[in-house]
Amino acid sequence: MVGAREEHRWEEPTRAGTGSPVLDASQVAAWRERGFVLVDGVVPSERLEALAAHADTVFPAAGSPESERLNDFGSSGRMTFPAECDALNQITLDPRLLAVVSQLLDASVREIRLTQSDLWPKYGRQERLGGDRDHDDQRIHMDYPNHSLTHPPAWETPEAVEAILYLDDVDACGGATAVVPRTGPDDPAYAWPRVRTPGVAGLPWINDRQRAEAHLAEVAPEVAAFRAEHLYPREVRARYRPGTLLLYRHDTWHRGTPLRTGARRLALNLTYRLAEAGWVSVLHPGWAWAMYRRSGVMERLIAEATVDQRCVLGFPAPGHPYWTPETLCAVEARFGAYGFDVAPYRDAPPEPAPGARLALRPNCERCDVDLPPESDAVYICSFECTFCGRCTEQLGATCPNCGGELVRRPVRPAPALERFPASTQRVVKRP
């Protein structure tokens, strides 16, 4: 029976904090090291209930004849951000959720960008009629192929957070998400490059598990053997209930499993990336496209959002070179009728142009020792490759990457450091 506890290994959710930080150190470590973490208590229950109630007016009921014909990903734009549903928009930009993403990526909220927010219904159907594309029982996969133009970077430098926010209970409807926990840097399941999956490296995109694995056994038996040995036997299933948040990565092995026949599961799928990772695509029409709507939903969102929330949508931050007396006046004219307050942008001192200041990297890229921004024993080359004093001495004050001279990194004054904090992105290139 689908979802029976005795047949599967289960991952139980832990509870988010009520204050700041939202996640504790063990929850952050689970995401960074294992590739996922399951958490309750991030999103307010009243917003979950409002979102579920709105979804009931949009999607067919469980077990209905209409539901038998639905076998696709997403909501076909019916419940995609920005939606005609305040609860979906509020959850997408919820400050606690953004704080969680900030913790996981070790970046400020203003360095994060939204790329996906879509409420998906999934149905437990009588028959699988979707052929290769059927998503009732998915093949195990990673999500980066349909999010990124490239390949995920090294495990230690993640560039995006994916999330599934469940609105139902696994005990009632089944359909638990299965995930393969990473055990460490030598885990064979996560060997580099991560391409042994349908839809990558010339293998055809097949979603149905049975069809995908049968095809791989014929055309790529070594890939099929790898998956049979290292992936499916190790999967654990997420024990979700309304409000449970599965936080994972573009390079986490996972899959969807069958729902109970006649059931429906609602889940909000979200993705956030680092601002600098522009190769991670927005999965929906650009947010500005929604300003064609007569409802004014996007205009109101812009006007009512906090500065941080606007940055997550790509709005220029206070102090950005975009802001001039002319643009301040023009943006206020565009959104003033909706209550937009231009003061945070007018009053902010200008930032240096992008690339005009040192990143102040947080570690030695050779031995990975921490290098706080106030340290006067940090050495850099002209490309800001960064080393500690001991490694600099061992390298003869010569950068091993470019061959240039290593000189002492200047210390940024505390007031300036508050406005322009040091980078949190670690770079490690061990000898």
Stockholm file with secondary structure:
# STOCKHOLM 1.0

chainA/1-431         MVGAREEHRWEEPTRAGTGSPVLDASQVAAWRERGFVLVDGVVPSERLEALAAHADTVFPAAGSPESERLNDFGSSGRMTFPAECDALNQITLDPRLLAVVSQLLDASVREIRLTQSDLWPKYGRQERLGGDRDHDDQRIHMDYPNHSLTHPPAWETPEAVEAILYLDDVDACGGATAVVPRTGPDDPAYAWPRVRTPGVAGLPWINDRQRAEAHLAEVAPEVAAFRAEHLYPREVRARYRPGTLLLYRHDTWHRGTPLRTGARRLALNLTYRLAEAGWVSVLHPGWAWAMYRRSGVMERLIAEATVDQRCVLGFPAPGHPYWTPETLCAVEARFGAYGFDVAPYRDAPPEPAPGARLALRPNCERCDVDLPPESDAVYICSFECTFCGRCTEQLGATCPNCGGELVRRPVRPAPALERFPASTQRVVKRP
#=GR chainA/1-431 SS CTTCGGGSCEECCEECCSSSSSSCHHHHHHHHHHSEEEEESSSCHHHHHHHHHHHHHHSCCTTCTTGGGCCCSSCTTTTBSSCSCHHHHHHHTCHHHHHHHHHHHTSCGGGEEEEEEEEEEEECCSSCCCGGGCCSSBCCBCSGGGTBSSCCCCTTSCCEEEEEEECSCHHHHBCCEEECCCCSTTCGGGCSSCCCSTTSTTCCCCCBHHHHHHHHHHHCHHHHHHHHHHTGGGCEEECCCTTCEEEECTTCCEEECCBCTTCEEEEEEEEEEETTCTTBCCSSSCGGGGGGSTTCHHHHHHHHSCHHHHHHTTCCCTTCTTCCHHHHHHHHHHHGGGTCCCHHHHSSCCCCCTTSSCCCCSBCTTTCCBCCTTCSCEEECTTCCEEEHHHHHHTTTBCTTTCCBCEECCCCCHHHHHHSCCCCCCCCCCC
#=GC SS_cons         CTTCGGGSCEECCEECCSSSSSSCHHHHHHHHHHSEEEEESSSCHHHHHHHHHHHHHHSCCTTCTTGGGCCCSSCTTTTBSSCSCHHHHHHHTCHHHHHHHHHHHTSCGGGEEEEEEEEEEEECCSSCCCGGGCCSSBCCBCSGGGTBSSCCCCTTSCCEEEEEEECSCHHHHBCCEEECCCCSTTCGGGCSSCCCSTTSTTCCCCCBHHHHHHHHHHHCHHHHHHHHHHTGGGCEEECCCTTCEEEECTTCCEEECCBCTTCEEEEEEEEEEETTCTTBCCSSSCGGGGGGSTTCHHHHHHHHSCHHHHHHTTCCCTTCTTCCHHHHHHHHHHHGGGTCCCHHHHSSCCCCCTTSSCCCCSBCTTTCCBCCTTCSCEEECTTCCEEEHHHHHHTTTBCTTTCCBCEECCCCCHHHHHHSCCCCCCCCCCC
//
